[in-house]
Amino acid sequence: MLGFFVAAKSNPYLYVMLRKEYPQFNKRIFWDVNFDALDYEGKASFIIERVFERGDVPDIRACRRYYGDDKIKQALTNAKWLSLQTIYLACAVLENELTDYRCYNTAQSNPEHRTY
């Protein structure tokens, strides 16, 4: 197995296939955190929620390529808060229902007070 990694380092194409490169997100999405210190695996839910909430189409595509639809679906359906616009976008991208999202169900069970 060690010989394979040595051969892969000498061949740049194989080395790129073995090493999973981080997606290139726009820094404006993560304006309030240290962008260079993002933990792409440990804070995956935070990153996915933030990209879908504030990112544009290339950012969402990069997120889907890096994390995959299953991990994105798990992170977004278990999110405590997402805007209604983001939930509709996620439904269209991931092909699921509004009622699959925890934050949508919570918002429906706690309607806002009406001002008279």
Backbone as numpy.savetxt, mean C-alpha at the origin, in Angstrom:
# Nx Ny Nz CAx CAy CAz Cx Cy Cz
24.11 -23.82 -2.91 23.28 -22.63 -2.91 24.15 -21.38 -2.91
25.27 -21.40 -2.22 26.15 -20.26 -2.17 26.70 -19.93 -3.56
26.97 -20.96 -4.36 27.46 -20.74 -5.72 26.45 -20.00 -6.57
25.16 -20.21 -6.31 24.13 -19.51 -7.07 24.17 -18.02 -6.80
24.36 -17.63 -5.51 24.41 -16.21 -5.18 25.66 -15.55 -5.74
26.76 -16.26 -5.78 27.99 -15.72 -6.37 27.77 -15.50 -7.87
27.13 -16.48 -8.52 26.85 -16.34 -9.95 25.86 -15.21 -10.19
24.92 -15.06 -9.28 23.92 -14.01 -9.45 24.53 -12.63 -9.30
25.50 -12.48 -8.40 26.15 -11.17 -8.25 27.00 -10.82 -9.46
27.53 -11.82 -10.13 28.32 -11.53 -11.33 27.42 -11.22 -12.52
26.18 -11.71 -12.49 25.22 -11.44 -13.55 24.21 -10.42 -13.02
24.25 -9.18 -13.52 23.37 -8.14 -12.97 21.88 -8.46 -13.11
21.48 -9.16 -14.15 20.07 -9.46 -14.35 19.57 -10.40 -13.25
20.33 -11.44 -12.93 19.93 -12.36 -11.87 19.95 -11.69 -10.50
20.91 -10.80 -10.29 21.01 -10.12 -9.01 19.80 -9.23 -8.76
19.31 -8.56 -9.80 18.12 -7.72 -9.65 16.90 -8.60 -9.38
16.83 -9.76 -9.97 15.71 -10.66 -9.73 15.69 -11.16 -8.28
16.86 -11.38 -7.70 16.93 -11.88 -6.33 16.64 -10.78 -5.31
17.11 -9.60 -5.58 16.97 -8.48 -4.66 15.67 -7.74 -4.99
14.80 -7.61 -4.02 13.54 -6.92 -4.23 13.77 -5.43 -3.98
13.69 -4.63 -5.03 13.94 -3.20 -4.90 12.71 -2.49 -4.38
12.95 -1.45 -3.60 11.86 -0.68 -3.03 11.18 0.14 -4.11
9.88 0.36 -3.98 9.17 1.17 -4.97 9.59 2.64 -4.87
9.46 3.34 -5.96 9.81 4.75 -6.00 8.55 5.59 -5.83
8.25 5.95 -4.58 7.09 6.78 -4.29 7.49 8.24 -4.30
6.51 9.09 -4.54 6.73 10.52 -4.47 6.91 10.91 -3.00
7.89 11.74 -2.71 8.19 12.09 -1.32 7.09 12.92 -0.67
6.25 13.56 -1.46 5.18 14.38 -0.89 4.14 13.53 -0.16
4.06 12.24 -0.48 3.11 11.36 0.19 3.49 11.19 1.66
4.78 11.14 1.92 5.29 10.91 3.27 5.95 12.18 3.80
5.24 13.28 3.73 5.78 14.58 4.10 6.06 14.70 5.59
5.40 13.92 6.41 5.52 14.07 7.86 6.42 13.04 8.52
7.02 12.14 7.75 7.92 11.13 8.31 9.25 11.19 7.56
10.25 10.56 8.12 11.56 10.50 7.47 11.47 9.51 6.31
11.45 10.03 5.10 11.25 9.21 3.91 12.37 8.18 3.74
13.59 8.55 4.07 14.73 7.64 3.88 14.77 6.51 4.90
14.02 6.63 5.98 14.03 5.60 7.02 12.75 4.76 7.02
12.00 4.77 5.91 10.77 3.97 5.85 11.09 2.48 5.93
10.36 1.78 6.76 10.48 0.33 6.89 9.40 -0.30 6.02
9.76 -0.69 4.80 8.79 -1.15 3.81 8.11 -2.45 4.20
8.72 -3.27 5.00 8.10 -4.52 5.42 7.40 -4.39 6.77
8.03 -3.73 7.71 7.46 -3.61 9.05 6.26 -2.68 9.11
6.25 -1.64 8.31 5.17 -0.66 8.31 4.39 -0.71 6.99
4.18 -1.90 6.47 3.52 -2.07 5.17 2.11 -1.51 5.17
1.35 -1.73 6.22 -0.03 -1.23 6.27 -0.06 0.29 6.22
0.83 0.94 6.98 0.90 2.39 6.98 1.23 2.91 5.58
2.20 2.30 4.93 2.62 2.74 3.61 1.52 2.54 2.58
0.86 1.40 2.62 -0.21 1.11 1.66 -1.37 2.09 1.85
-1.79 2.32 3.09 -2.87 3.26 3.35 -2.50 4.66 2.88
-1.28 5.08 3.15 -0.86 6.43 2.77 -0.77 6.58 1.26
-0.29 5.56 0.56 -0.18 5.63 -0.90 -1.56 5.70 -1.53
-2.50 4.89 -1.06 -3.84 4.93 -1.63 -4.57 6.22 -1.25
-4.27 6.78 -0.09 -4.94 8.00 0.35 -4.39 9.23 -0.37
-3.08 9.31 -0.56 -2.47 10.55 -1.07 -1.68 10.40 -2.36
-1.50 9.19 -2.83 -0.69 8.97 -4.02 -1.48 9.15 -5.30
-0.76 9.20 -6.41 -1.42 9.24 -7.70 -1.24 7.90 -8.39
-1.63 7.80 -9.66 -1.67 6.52 -10.35 -0.31 5.81 -10.39
0.80 6.48 -10.73 2.08 5.76 -10.72 2.48 5.23 -9.33
2.12 5.97 -8.29 2.43 5.50 -6.93 1.62 4.25 -6.58
0.35 4.24 -6.96 -0.49 3.08 -6.68 -0.02 1.87 -7.48
0.38 2.09 -8.72 0.92 0.98 -9.52 2.18 0.41 -8.91
3.08 1.29 -8.44 4.31 0.82 -7.81 4.01 0.06 -6.53
3.02 0.51 -5.79 2.62 -0.17 -4.56 2.07 -1.55 -4.86
1.25 -1.66 -5.89 0.69 -2.97 -6.26 1.78 -3.92 -6.75
2.77 -3.40 -7.48 3.87 -4.26 -7.94 4.70 -4.77 -6.77
4.94 -3.92 -5.79 5.81 -4.30 -4.67 5.10 -5.22 -3.68
3.90 -4.84 -3.26 3.22 -5.59 -2.20 2.30 -6.69 -2.71
1.73 -6.54 -3.88 0.78 -7.52 -4.39 -0.63 -7.22 -3.90
-1.61 -7.65 -4.66 -3.00 -7.32 -4.35 -3.50 -7.96 -3.05
-3.02 -9.13 -2.71 -3.49 -9.79 -1.48 -3.10 -9.00 -0.23
-1.86 -8.55 -0.17 -1.40 -7.78 0.99 -2.07 -6.41 1.04
-2.28 -5.82 -0.13 -2.96 -4.52 -0.18 -4.40 -4.67 0.27
-5.07 -5.71 -0.19 -6.46 -5.94 0.21 -6.56 -6.15 1.72
-5.64 -6.88 2.28 -5.65 -7.13 3.73 -5.43 -5.82 4.49
-4.49 -5.01 4.04 -4.19 -3.76 4.75 -5.35 -2.77 4.66
-5.95 -2.65 3.48 -7.01 -1.66 3.31 -8.33 -2.10 3.94
-8.64 -3.37 3.90 -9.90 -3.81 4.51 -9.84 -3.76 6.03
-8.65 -3.79 6.61 -8.50 -3.72 8.07 -8.15 -2.33 8.57
-8.08 -1.34 7.68 -7.73 0.02 8.08 -8.79 0.61 8.99
-8.36 1.38 9.99 -9.31 1.99 10.92 -9.99 3.21 10.31
-9.30 3.91 9.40 -9.91 5.07 8.76 -9.37 5.23 7.35
-10.26 5.41 6.40 -9.96 5.79 5.03 -11.07 6.72 4.58
-10.74 7.65 3.70 -11.79 8.52 3.17 -12.70 7.70 2.26
-13.90 8.17 2.06 -14.85 7.46 1.22 -14.34 7.36 -0.22
-13.66 8.39 -0.67 -13.07 8.38 -2.01 -12.03 7.28 -2.15
-11.22 7.09 -1.13 -10.20 6.04 -1.15 -10.84 4.66 -1.11
-11.91 4.51 -0.36 -12.59 3.22 -0.31 -13.17 2.87 -1.67
-13.78 3.85 -2.35 -14.30 3.60 -3.69 -13.19 3.24 -4.67
-12.06 3.92 -4.57 -10.91 3.60 -5.43 -10.43 2.18 -5.16
-10.29 1.82 -3.89 -9.83 0.48 -3.53 -10.81 -0.59 -4.02
-12.10 -0.30 -3.93 -13.11 -1.25 -4.44 -12.95 -1.46 -5.94
-12.68 -0.40 -6.66 -12.52 -0.51 -8.11 -11.24 -1.25 -8.47
-10.16 -0.97 -7.76 -8.87 -1.60 -8.06 -8.84 -3.06 -7.64
-9.36 -3.35 -6.46 -9.26 -4.70 -5.90 -10.49 -5.56 -6.16
-11.50 -4.98 -6.77 -12.72 -5.69 -7.16 -13.40 -6.38 -5.97
-13.70 -5.59 -4.95 -14.47 -6.11 -3.82 -15.56 -5.12 -3.44
-16.30 -5.37 -2.39 -17.47 -4.58 -2.02 -17.14 -3.56 -0.93
-17.97 -2.54 -0.83 -17.80 -1.52 0.21 -17.88 -2.13 1.61
-18.75 -3.09 1.77 -18.97 -3.68 3.10 -17.80 -4.56 3.55
-16.83 -4.80 2.69 -15.64 -5.56 3.09 -14.69 -4.72 3.94
-14.87 -3.40 3.94 -13.93 -2.49 4.60 -14.40 -2.18 6.02
-13.52 -2.39 6.95 -13.82 -2.16 8.37 -14.21 -0.70 8.62
-13.49 0.23 8.02 -13.76 1.64 8.27 -15.11 2.06 7.69
-15.54 1.47 6.60 -16.84 1.78 6.03 -17.95 1.29 6.95
-17.81 0.08 7.45 -18.83 -0.46 8.36 -18.90 0.32 9.66
-17.76 0.77 10.17 -17.74 1.57 11.39 -18.43 2.90 11.16
-18.19 3.52 10.02 -18.82 4.80 9.72 -20.33 4.65 9.56
-20.78 3.54 9.03 -22.22 3.32 8.86 -22.90 3.09 10.20
-22.21 2.50 11.13 -22.82 2.23 12.44 -22.75 3.43 13.37
-21.96 4.45 13.02 -21.86 5.67 13.82 -22.18 6.89 12.95
-23.46 7.11 12.63 -23.78 8.23 11.76 -23.51 9.57 12.47
-23.26 10.58 11.68 -22.98 11.91 12.23 -24.25 12.54 12.79
-24.06 13.41 13.75 -25.19 14.15 14.30 -25.63 15.23 13.30
-26.90 15.44 13.25 -27.43 16.49 12.38 -27.47 17.81 13.13
-27.09 18.86 12.45 -27.18 20.18 13.05 -28.52 20.80 12.67
-29.22 21.32 13.64 -30.53 21.90 13.39 -30.45 23.41 13.41
